[in-house]
Amino acid sequence: MLEIIRDYGLMLLIGEYPHGKLGGLALTLIISIVSLAVTFPCAVLIALARTAQSRPLKAVASGFVHCVRAIPLLMLIFWAYFALPMVIGFPIDATYTLIIAIVIYQTAYLGEIIAAGIKGLPNGQTEAAKALGLSYIPTTFRVILPQAIFNVIPGIVNQLTTIIKESSLGSIIAVSELSYVMLQVNSNEVTKPLQIFGILAATYFILCFALSQATNWLERRIANRRTGRVIVEAVA
């Protein structure tokens, strides 16, 4: 196992860069962070639609969420890879295809998380904003969303963990992320699959475990802040 790390360590980290495309662990992290960054505003819009007073808007958002959650991510990746270029008339890089598929898929899940955060706020928040004369947009973006997003930060970090694991499906369409690089290493070292995929599993475990610990820490911080706020309000 140490021999594999010594011989292929740099390849696992950055792929063929600088003599070729960036890949490996670096590309996995870039795909995951970019996917989450693009997913977030889309998920906010879905969450607002899911909690809106307009029934048609709520129905459209609900239909999107239920349809996306009912199909596997791998199917979305295949559709984005094979069908999307036929629709738009030109090919798309496999990395962008993977990001598009993950964004569509994660928008449904993260949208539900943010919607739950909005629904979890006391009705008094909206009523107080209306009493101050605030319209829908200031109430939503200055009062409701900041609190809701703060409360669901652990869930957002947890989705990053999920996206990191989902990015491994990019190996199916030859995206040179960590799993694909390890498959290439396995092709070179055909007699050491246990060690190679053991390194792959350990890498994903370290990443996801670190993010899980960060999620737990954030949950404790938010819980402590809520407890402190309740105590202050009780004393007042």
C-alpha positions as CSV (number, residue, x, y, z in Angstrom):
1,M,0.0,0.0,0.0
2,L,2.9,2.4,0.8
3,E,4.4,1.6,-2.5
4,I,1.2,2.6,-4.3
5,I,1.1,5.9,-2.4
6,R,4.8,6.5,-3.2
7,D,4.5,5.7,-6.9
8,Y,1.1,7.3,-7.5
9,G,0.6,9.7,-4.7
10,L,0.9,12.9,-6.8
11,M,-1.4,11.4,-9.4
12,L,-4.0,10.7,-6.8
13,L,-3.8,14.3,-5.6
14,I,-3.8,16.3,-8.8
15,G,-4.1,13.7,-11.7
16,E,-1.9,14.5,-14.7
17,Y,-1.5,18.2,-13.9
18,P,0.5,20.2,-15.0
19,H,1.2,18.0,-18.0
20,G,-2.4,17.2,-18.5
21,K,-5.8,18.0,-17.0
22,L,-6.2,18.5,-13.3
23,G,-7.7,15.4,-11.7
24,G,-7.6,13.2,-8.6
25,L,-8.5,14.5,-5.2
26,A,-8.2,18.1,-6.2
27,L,-10.8,17.7,-9.0
28,T,-13.1,15.9,-6.6
29,L,-13.0,18.8,-4.1
30,I,-13.4,21.4,-6.9
31,I,-16.4,19.5,-8.3
32,S,-18.0,19.2,-4.9
33,I,-17.5,22.8,-3.8
34,V,-18.6,24.2,-7.2
35,S,-21.7,21.9,-7.2
36,L,-22.7,23.0,-3.7
37,A,-22.1,26.7,-4.5
38,V,-24.3,26.5,-7.6
39,T,-26.9,24.3,-5.9
40,F,-27.4,26.7,-2.9
41,P,-29.2,29.6,-4.7
42,C,-31.2,27.1,-6.7
43,A,-32.2,25.3,-3.5
44,V,-33.2,28.6,-1.9
45,L,-35.6,29.3,-4.8
46,I,-37.1,25.8,-4.5
47,A,-37.5,26.3,-0.7
48,L,-39.2,29.6,-1.2
49,A,-41.5,28.1,-3.8
50,R,-42.3,25.2,-1.5
51,T,-43.3,27.5,1.3
52,A,-45.0,30.1,-0.9
53,Q,-48.7,31.0,-0.6
54,S,-49.2,30.5,-4.3
55,R,-50.6,27.0,-5.0
56,P,-49.4,26.8,-8.6
57,L,-45.9,27.8,-7.6
58,K,-45.9,25.3,-4.7
59,A,-47.2,22.6,-7.0
60,V,-44.4,23.2,-9.6
61,A,-41.7,23.1,-6.9
62,S,-43.2,20.0,-5.3
63,G,-43.4,18.3,-8.7
64,F,-39.7,19.0,-9.4
65,V,-38.6,17.8,-5.9
66,H,-40.6,14.5,-6.1
67,C,-39.6,13.8,-9.7
68,V,-35.9,14.4,-9.1
69,R,-35.9,12.4,-5.8
70,A,-37.6,9.5,-7.5
71,I,-34.8,8.8,-10.0
72,P,-31.2,7.8,-9.3
73,L,-28.4,10.3,-9.8
74,L,-26.7,7.9,-12.3
75,M,-29.7,8.3,-14.6
76,L,-29.4,12.1,-14.4
77,I,-25.7,11.8,-15.3
78,F,-26.5,9.7,-18.3
79,W,-29.2,12.1,-19.5
80,A,-27.0,15.1,-19.1
81,Y,-24.1,13.3,-20.8
82,F,-26.0,11.9,-23.8
83,A,-29.2,13.9,-24.2
84,L,-28.2,17.4,-23.3
85,P,-25.6,17.8,-26.2
86,M,-28.4,16.6,-28.6
87,V,-30.7,19.3,-27.3
88,I,-28.3,22.2,-27.3
89,G,-26.4,21.1,-30.4
90,F,-22.8,21.0,-29.1
91,P,-20.9,18.7,-26.8
92,I,-20.3,19.5,-23.1
93,D,-17.2,18.6,-21.1
94,A,-17.7,15.5,-18.9
95,T,-16.8,17.5,-15.8
96,Y,-19.5,20.1,-16.5
97,T,-21.9,17.4,-17.2
98,L,-21.3,15.8,-13.8
99,I,-21.7,19.2,-12.1
100,I,-25.0,19.9,-13.9
101,A,-26.4,16.5,-12.9
102,I,-25.3,16.9,-9.3
103,V,-26.7,20.4,-9.1
104,I,-30.1,19.3,-10.4
105,Y,-30.2,16.3,-8.0
106,Q,-29.0,18.2,-4.9
107,T,-31.3,21.2,-5.5
108,A,-34.2,18.9,-4.7
109,Y,-32.6,17.6,-1.5
110,L,-31.1,20.9,-0.3
111,G,-34.3,22.8,-1.2
112,E,-36.2,20.5,1.2
113,I,-33.6,21.1,4.0
114,I,-33.9,24.9,3.6
115,A,-37.7,24.7,3.4
116,A,-37.7,22.7,6.6
117,G,-35.6,25.5,8.2
118,I,-38.2,28.1,7.0
119,K,-41.1,26.1,8.3
120,G,-39.4,25.6,11.6
121,L,-39.3,29.3,12.4
122,P,-42.0,30.7,14.7
123,N,-44.9,32.5,12.9
124,G,-44.2,35.5,15.1
125,Q,-41.1,36.3,13.0
126,T,-43.3,37.0,9.9
127,E,-46.0,38.7,11.9
128,A,-43.4,41.0,13.5
129,A,-42.0,41.9,10.1
130,K,-45.4,42.7,8.8
131,A,-46.2,44.8,11.9
132,L,-43.1,46.9,11.0
133,G,-44.4,47.5,7.5
134,L,-42.0,45.2,5.7
135,S,-43.2,43.7,2.4
136,Y,-42.7,40.1,1.3
137,I,-39.2,40.5,-0.2
138,P,-37.6,42.4,2.7
139,T,-39.3,40.0,5.2
140,T,-38.1,36.9,3.3
141,F,-34.5,38.0,2.6
142,R,-33.8,40.1,5.7
143,V,-35.8,38.3,8.4
144,I,-36.8,34.7,7.4
145,L,-34.0,33.4,5.2
146,P,-31.0,34.5,7.4
147,Q,-32.4,32.6,10.4
148,A,-33.5,29.6,8.4
149,I,-30.2,29.2,6.7
150,F,-28.3,29.6,9.9
151,N,-30.4,26.8,11.5
152,V,-29.7,24.4,8.6
153,I,-26.0,25.1,8.2
154,P,-25.2,21.5,9.6
155,G,-27.5,20.1,6.9
156,I,-25.8,22.1,4.2
157,V,-22.4,20.8,5.3
158,N,-23.8,17.3,5.4
159,Q,-24.9,17.7,1.8
160,L,-21.3,18.6,0.9
161,T,-20.4,15.2,2.3
162,T,-23.0,13.6,0.1
163,I,-21.8,15.5,-3.0
164,I,-18.2,14.3,-2.4
165,K,-19.4,10.7,-2.4
166,E,-21.7,11.3,-5.4
167,S,-18.8,12.8,-7.4
168,S,-17.3,9.3,-7.7
169,L,-20.1,8.5,-10.2
170,G,-18.1,10.8,-12.6
171,S,-15.8,7.8,-13.3
172,I,-18.7,6.3,-15.4
173,I,-18.3,9.2,-17.9
174,A,-14.5,9.4,-17.6
175,V,-14.3,12.4,-15.3
176,S,-10.8,12.3,-14.0
177,E,-11.8,12.6,-10.3
178,L,-10.4,10.5,-7.5
179,S,-12.3,7.2,-8.3
180,Y,-11.4,7.4,-12.0
181,V,-7.7,7.9,-11.2
182,M,-7.8,5.0,-8.9
183,L,-9.3,2.8,-11.6
184,Q,-6.4,3.9,-13.9
185,V,-4.0,2.9,-11.1
186,N,-5.7,-0.4,-10.8
187,S,-5.3,-1.0,-14.6
188,N,-1.5,-0.4,-14.1
189,E,-1.2,-2.5,-11.0
190,V,-3.6,-5.4,-11.8
191,T,-2.4,-7.5,-8.9
192,K,-3.2,-5.1,-6.1
193,P,-6.9,-4.2,-6.2
194,L,-7.4,-4.6,-2.5
195,Q,-4.7,-2.1,-1.6
196,I,-5.7,0.3,-4.3
197,F,-9.4,0.4,-3.4
198,G,-8.4,0.3,0.3
199,I,-6.6,3.6,-0.2
200,L,-9.6,5.0,-2.1
201,A,-12.0,4.0,0.7
202,A,-9.7,5.4,3.3
203,T,-9.5,8.8,1.5
204,Y,-13.2,9.1,1.2
205,F,-13.6,8.1,4.8
206,I,-11.2,10.7,6.1
207,L,-12.9,13.4,4.0
208,C,-16.4,12.5,5.0
209,F,-15.6,11.8,8.7
210,A,-13.9,15.2,9.0
211,L,-17.0,16.9,7.5
212,S,-19.3,14.8,9.8
213,Q,-17.3,16.0,12.8
214,A,-17.6,19.6,11.5
215,T,-21.4,19.0,11.2
216,N,-21.7,17.8,14.8
217,W,-19.6,20.7,16.0
218,L,-21.9,23.2,14.1
219,E,-25.0,21.5,15.5
220,R,-23.7,21.9,19.1
221,R,-22.8,25.5,18.5
222,I,-26.3,26.3,17.1
223,A,-27.9,24.4,19.9
224,N,-25.9,26.3,22.5
225,R,-26.7,29.6,20.8
226,R,-30.4,28.7,20.9
227,T,-30.2,27.7,24.6
228,G,-28.4,31.0,25.4
229,R,-31.1,33.0,23.6
230,V,-33.9,31.2,25.4
231,I,-32.2,31.9,28.8
232,V,-31.8,35.6,28.0
233,E,-35.4,35.8,26.9
234,A,-36.5,34.1,30.1
235,V,-34.5,36.4,32.3
236,A,-35.8,39.4,30.4
